[in-house]
Amino acid sequence: MIWTRFQKLALIAFITVEVLIFVGAVVRATGSGLGCPDWPKCYGCWVPPTSAEDIDFSQLKIEKFRAKAAAHGRDPATITPETIKAEFDATATWIEYFNRLTSIPVGIATIALFIAAFGEYRKGRTRVFLAAIASALLVGINAWLGAKVVFSALKPGTITVHMALAILLQCVLVYTAWSANDQPWKLSWKQHVHNGLRWIAWILFGLIAIEGVLGSQVRQLTDMLAQTHAGHPRSEWVTELEQSWVYLLHRSFSWLILFAGAAFLHLSRRHLTRVGWLEWSVFGLIFSQMMLGVVLAHIGIVGIAQVLHIGLSSLLVSALFLWLLGSTGKVVSVSGESSPAR
C-alpha cells in the first residue's frame, strides 16, 4: 500500500501525540504535575523561572494558589510569597513546562490534518473528514482539560480522563490514516476470515481497556504515595500498594491479557497467510508490559518503568486497534490468488 500525503500527515499527528503521552508519563512519574501551578503561563511567565529568586510575584494570583491548597486539605493562610519561594522546584517546573511545549506540535499537526481533510471530503471520503474533525475536537477538549487538571490541583479523576482522551485521540488518528486510501490495508487470511481469531482480538482489546482503567486507579494510589511517602524509598511503596484490592486485581488481571495475547498470536499463525510485524508487535508489547509490571511489583516503583508502562500501553491499544480495522481482510487461496472473504 502506497501512503498518500494525507496519511503521512495523520501519521505525523499520531507520533506527536505518542511523544506527548511519554512526556506526560515523565511528568506523572516525577510528580511534576504542579511544577507550573498556573495555566497557560508558568509562575506568571511564558518562560518559567529557573530559581526562586526569579519569581515575579506581581504576576502571580496568590488566591488561586490558596484555592488549590484548600483542595489538598492545606490551610490557605499558609500560602504566602515566602512559602511559594521555599517550595519552588526548578526541575519539576521545567519538566511540566517541557510537557506543555510538547503539546504545541500536536495542535499544529491536527490543525493541518483538519485543513487537509477538506481535500479528502472532495474525494468523497466523508468518514475521513469526520475523523479529522473528531481529532481536532479531541485536541481542543484535552487542551481545556489540561488546564482543568492544573486548576483542580491534579484531581485524580480529571487526570484519568485526560489520559483516556489522549489514547482515544490516537485511535481516531489511526482510523484516519487507515481509511484515507482507496484500498485500505487488510489482513490476508489462508482460507476464510476466522471469526474465532477476531473474537479473541476483540476480547483482548476489552481486557486491555479494563486493565487500563484499573491501572489509572493504581496510578492515583502512587500519586498519593508520592505525597505521603516522599521521604521513603520507592521500593517501599509496593508494600503500601498491596493493601489495596485495586492494585492486587490490576496485577493479577494482567495474566488474563497475557493468555489472551498468546491465543491471539497462536491463532494468527494458524489462520493468516503470515504473521507480520503487527501481530508480533501486539504480543511483544503485552509481554513487555508484563515484564515492566514485574519490575514495578517486585523491585519497586521505578520511575523509568512507570514511564514505559504508561507510554507502551498507548502503543499497544493503537496497534491492536489497527489490527481490528484490517481484520475484515481478503482470503488468499492455495494458488496465491485472492478471493472474497466468506
C-alpha positions in Angstrom: 0.0 0.0 0.0 1.4 3.4 -1.0 0.9 6.1 1.6 -0.7 9.3 0.5 0.4 12.7 1.8 -2.7 12.9 3.9 -1.9 9.5 5.5 1.6 10.7 6.2 0.2 13.8 7.9 -2.1 11.7 10.0 1.0 9.5 11.0 2.9 12.7 12.0 0.0 13.7 14.2 -0.1 10.3 15.8 3.6 10.5 16.5 3.3 13.9 18.2 0.5 12.5 20.4 2.6 9.5 21.3 5.6 11.7 22.2 3.3 13.8 24.4 2.0 10.7 26.2 5.5 9.7 27.0 6.4 13.2 28.2 3.2 13.2 30.3 4.2 9.9 31.8 7.5 11.5 32.9 5.5 14.3 34.5 3.4 11.9 36.4 6.3 9.6 37.4 8.3 12.5 38.7 5.4 14.2 40.4 5.9 17.4 38.4 2.2 17.9 37.6 2.1 21.1 39.6 5.6 22.2 38.6 3.7 25.1 36.8 0.9 25.9 39.3 -0.9 28.2 36.8 -2.1 27.9 33.2 -1.4 28.7 30.4 1.6 30.7 31.9 4.0 29.2 34.4 4.6 31.2 37.5 3.0 34.1 35.6 5.5 33.9 32.8 5.6 32.4 29.3 9.1 31.2 30.1 9.3 29.9 33.7 11.9 31.0 36.2 15.0 28.9 36.9 15.3 29.8 40.6 13.0 31.0 43.4 14.7 34.4 43.2 13.5 34.9 39.7 9.8 34.6 40.6 7.9 37.8 39.9 5.1 37.8 42.5 3.4 40.7 40.8 2.5 38.3 38.0 1.0 35.6 40.3 -2.5 35.3 41.5 -2.0 34.1 45.1 -5.7 33.5 45.6 -5.6 30.7 43.1 -2.6 29.1 44.9 -4.6 29.3 48.1 -7.7 27.7 46.5 -5.5 24.7 45.4 -4.0 24.4 48.8 -7.5 24.2 50.3 -8.4 21.5 47.8 -5.5 19.5 49.1 -6.6 20.0 52.7 -3.9 22.6 53.5 -4.6 25.8 55.3 -4.8 28.5 52.6 -3.4 31.0 55.1 0.0 29.2 54.9 0.3 30.1 51.3 2.5 33.2 51.1 5.2 34.5 48.8 7.7 33.1 51.2 6.3 29.6 51.2 5.9 29.6 47.4 9.6 30.5 47.2 10.6 27.9 49.7 8.6 25.2 47.8 9.8 26.1 44.3 11.3 23.2 42.5 13.1 24.2 39.3 13.3 20.6 38.0 9.6 19.9 38.4 8.8 23.3 36.8 10.8 22.7 33.7 9.6 19.2 33.3 6.0 20.4 33.3 6.9 23.3 31.1 8.5 20.9 28.5 5.3 18.9 28.7 3.3 22.0 27.7 5.8 22.8 24.9 5.4 19.2 23.6 1.6 19.8 23.2 2.3 22.6 20.6 3.2 20.2 17.7 0.1 18.1 18.5 -2.1 21.2 17.9 -0.2 22.2 14.8 -0.4 18.7 13.3 -4.1 18.2 14.0 -5.0 21.6 12.6 -3.0 20.8 9.5 -4.8 17.5 9.3 -8.2 19.1 9.6 -7.4 21.6 6.8 -6.1 18.8 4.6 -9.2 16.8 5.3 -11.3 19.1 3.1 -9.4 17.6 0.1 -10.4 14.2 1.3 -14.0 15.3 1.6 -14.0 16.5 -2.0 -12.8 13.0 -3.0 -16.0 11.6 -1.3 -14.2 10.3 1.8 -16.7 11.7 4.3 -15.7 9.3 7.1 -12.1 10.5 6.8 -13.2 14.1 7.0 -15.4 13.4 10.1 -12.5 11.6 11.7 -10.2 14.6 11.2 -12.8 16.8 12.7 -13.1 14.5 15.7 -9.3 14.5 16.2 -9.3 18.3 16.2 -12.1 18.4 18.7 -10.4 15.9 20.9 -7.2 18.0 20.9 -9.2 21.1 21.9 -11.1 19.3 24.6 -7.9 17.8 26.0 -6.2 21.1 26.0 -9.1 22.6 28.0 -8.9 19.5 30.3 -5.2 20.0 30.8 -6.0 23.4 32.2 -8.6 21.8 34.5 -6.0 19.3 35.7 -3.9 22.2 36.9 -6.7 24.3 38.3 -8.1 21.2 40.1 -4.7 20.6 41.7 -4.3 17.3 40.0 -7.7 15.9 40.8 -7.3 12.1 40.2 -10.5 11.6 38.0 -9.5 14.5 35.8 -6.1 13.1 35.2 -7.6 9.7 34.2 -10.0 11.3 31.7 -7.1 13.4 30.3 -5.1 10.3 29.6 -8.1 8.3 28.3 -8.9 11.1 25.8 -5.3 11.1 24.6 -5.5 7.4 23.8 -8.9 7.8 22.1 -7.3 10.6 20.0 -4.6 8.1 18.9 -7.3 5.6 17.9 -9.1 8.3 15.8 -5.8 9.2 14.1 -5.1 5.5 13.4 -8.5 5.2 11.8 -8.0 8.5 9.9 -4.7 7.2 8.4 -6.0 3.7 7.7 -9.2 4.8 5.9 -7.7 7.6 3.8 -7.0 5.2 0.9 -9.0 3.8 -1.9 -7.9 0.3 -0.8 -7.3 0.4 3.0 -4.9 -2.2 4.3 -6.4 -5.6 5.1 -5.2 -8.8 6.7 -4.6 -11.8 4.4 -6.4 -15.0 5.6 -5.5 -18.5 4.5 -8.9 -19.9 3.8 -11.6 -17.7 5.3 -12.0 -14.9 7.8 -11.7 -16.7 11.1 -14.3 -15.2 13.4 -12.7 -17.0 16.4 -9.5 -15.0 15.9 -11.4 -11.8 15.5 -13.4 -12.5 18.7 -10.1 -13.2 20.6 -8.8 -9.9 19.3 -11.9 -8.0 20.5 -11.8 -9.8 23.9 -8.2 -8.8 24.2 -9.0 -5.2 23.3 -11.7 -5.2 26.0 -9.4 -6.8 28.6 -6.7 -4.1 27.8 -9.3 -1.4 28.3 -10.4 -2.8 31.7 -6.7 -3.1 32.7 -6.2 0.5 31.7 -9.0 1.7 34.0 -7.5 -0.4 36.8 -4.1 1.0 36.0 -5.3 4.6 36.2 -6.7 3.8 39.7 -3.3 2.4 40.7 -1.6 5.5 39.3 -3.8 7.6 41.6 -2.6 5.5 44.5 1.1 6.1 43.5 0.4 9.8 43.2 -0.9 9.8 46.8 2.1 7.8 47.9 4.4 10.4 46.2 2.8 13.0 48.6 2.6 10.9 51.8 5.8 8.9 51.4 8.0 11.5 49.7 10.9 10.7 52.1 10.7 6.9 51.7 12.4 4.8 49.1 10.1 3.9 46.2 10.9 0.2 46.8 8.8 0.5 50.0 5.7 1.8 48.1 4.8 -1.7 46.9 4.0 -2.8 50.5 1.5 0.0 50.8 0.0 -0.7 47.4 -0.6 -4.3 48.3 -3.1 -3.2 50.9 -5.4 -2.1 48.0 -7.6 -4.6 46.2 -7.4 -2.4 43.1 -3.6 -2.9 42.9 -3.9 -6.7 43.5 -6.6 -7.0 40.8 -4.6 -5.0 38.4 -1.6 -7.2 39.0 -3.5 -10.4 38.6 -5.6 -9.3 35.7 -2.5 -8.9 33.6 -2.3 -12.7 33.4 -5.6 -12.9 31.5 -4.2 -10.4 29.0 -1.0 -12.5 28.6 -3.0 -15.7 27.9 -5.4 -13.9 25.5 -2.3 -12.4 23.8 -0.8 -15.8 23.4 -4.0 -17.2 22.0 -4.2 -14.2 19.6 -0.7 -15.0 18.3 -1.3 -18.7 18.1 -4.5 -18.3 16.0 -2.8 -15.7 13.9 -0.1 -18.2 13.0 -2.8 -20.7 12.0 -5.2 -18.6 10.1 -3.2 -15.8 8.5 -1.0 -16.3 5.4 1.8 -14.9 7.5 2.3 -13.4 11.0 3.6 -9.9 10.3 5.1 -7.1 12.4 1.7 -6.0 13.7 0.8 -9.4 15.3 4.3 -9.6 16.8 4.1 -6.0 18.0 0.9 -6.6 19.8 2.2 -9.7 21.6 5.6 -8.1 22.2 4.0 -5.1 23.8 1.9 -7.3 26.0 5.0 -9.3 27.1 6.9 -6.0 27.7 4.1 -4.7 29.8 4.2 -7.9 31.9 7.9 -7.6 32.4 7.5 -3.9 33.4 4.8 -5.0 35.8 7.2 -7.5 37.4 9.7 -4.7 37.9 7.2 -2.4 39.5 5.7 -5.2 41.7 8.9 -6.9 42.9 11.7 -4.3 42.6 9.9 -1.0 43.3 8.0 1.8 41.7 10.9 2.7 39.4 10.4 6.0 37.6 11.6 4.8 34.1 9.5 1.6 34.4 6.4 3.8 35.2 7.1 5.9 32.1 7.5 2.9 29.8 4.5 1.2 31.4 2.2 4.2 30.6 3.7 5.0 27.2 3.7 1.5 25.8 0.1 0.9 26.9 -1.0 3.6 24.4 1.1 1.9 21.6 -0.5 -1.4 22.5 -4.0 -0.1 22.2 -3.2 1.6 18.9 -1.5 -1.4 17.4 -4.4 -3.7 18.3 -7.0 -1.2 17.0 -5.2 -1.1 13.7 -5.3 -4.9 13.5 -9.0 -4.9 14.2 -9.6 -2.3 11.4 -7.8 -4.6 8.9 -9.4 -7.9 10.2 -12.1 -8.0 7.5 -9.3 -8.8 5.1 -9.1 -10.8 1.9 -8.8 -14.5 1.6 -5.7 -15.9 -0.3 -6.2 -19.3 -2.0 -3.6 -22.0 -2.2 -2.5 -20.8 -5.6 -1.9 -17.4 -4.2 -4.9 -15.7 -5.8 -7.1 -13.6 -3.6 -10.8 -14.3 -3.3 -13.6 -12.6 -1.5 -13.9 -13.3 2.2 -16.8 -15.6 3.3 
